[in-house]
Amino acid sequence: MSIQQNKERIQEIQQITGLRSTHFADLIRVAQLIYDPRGGVASRVVKVNWLEFGIPPAVVETLRSLGKKYQYESPHINLDQVWDELPPETRSWFMANRSLLWEIEESFPALDED
């Protein structure tokens, strides 16, 4: 895919879904938290009921996989790449809950992401 085609695809995803790159960065940070809610601190014990955050089990599993894959990455990953990895249920949940993702992030100790 050419750079121009990639840009056009990103614009199409944004136009259709209403999601912006900041929403995708928030999703990656939440996925990283779901994969490792301890923030990489081995001695910290954190048990989380993700359903209390409104995240259904199937979405949790998808995001856990995504968090594992991008565990050490900047959350600013090409949104088309992330979008392609999301099954329909996770896409729907993401679109419906995009404005709540930062609240989930804020519920956990800060991670050194930059």
N, C-alpha and C positions, 0 to 999 in steps of 0.2 A: 504494500500500500504506500503510495507516495505521500509526501508531507501534506500536500494540498488535499488529498483524499482523506487523510487523517483529520485535518482541521475541519473539513466539511462534515465528517462523521461525528466529531465532537460537538459541533454546532447543532447537528440534527438531534443528537441525544439530549442536549440541553434544551432545545426548543420543544421537543416532544414531552420531556419529563418535568421541566421546570427546575431541574437540578443544576447546580453550579459547581465549579471545581472546589469551592470551600465545603460544600456538602459532602463531596467525595473524600476530601481530606478528613473531615469529621468521621465519616464512616470507617476509614482506615484506622484512625485512632481508637474508635470503639472496638473494631475488630482486634486490634492489638491488645486492648484491655481484656476482651473476652478470652483471648488466647492465654494471656498472662496477667491476671488482675493484681498480682503481687508487684508488678512493675519491675520484674527482674531481681527482686530482693528475695533470695532463697529462704531467709529466716522468717519472712513475713508469711502468715497464714491468712488467706482471704477466701472465704466461701461466699459465693454470690448466687442469689436466686434471680436469674436474668428475667424471669417472667414478671417479677416485681417492677422491672424497668419497662415492661411491655414488649419484651422480645420473646417471641414463640420459640420453642425448642428447635424446630427445623431451621429457623433463621440463625439461632445461636450456633448451630453446627456449621452452617455456611460461613458465618463470620469468624468462628474459631479457625477454620481452615484458611481463610483469608488472612487472619492475624498471624498465623504461623508462617504463611508464605512471605508476608511483608513485615515480619517481626522487627527487623533491624533497618527497615527502609524509612525514608521520609514519608510522611502521609500524603505528599503531593505527587501521586502517581497518575499517569495518564488516565483520565476518566473513562475513556473508551475501553481500555484494558480491564479496568475494574468492572465496568458494566457487563462486559462479556462473561465474566466469571460468576455473575449473580444469577441464580435460578429465578423463575418468575415470582415465587413467594417472597423471596428476599428483596427483589426489585420493588414489589408492591409495598412491603413493609418500609423499605428505605424511603420511597416517595412520600408515604403517609407520615413518617416520623422524622423527616429530615431536620425539622426545627427543634427536635428534642435531643439530638445527638450530643450537642455540646453540654447539655445538662447531665447526661450519662458520664461524659468525660470528667466533669467537675466533681462527680461523686467519688472520685478516686484520687490518690496522691498523684502529684504531677510526675510525668515521665520525662526523662531527658530526651526530647525528640529533635532538637535542633543542633 
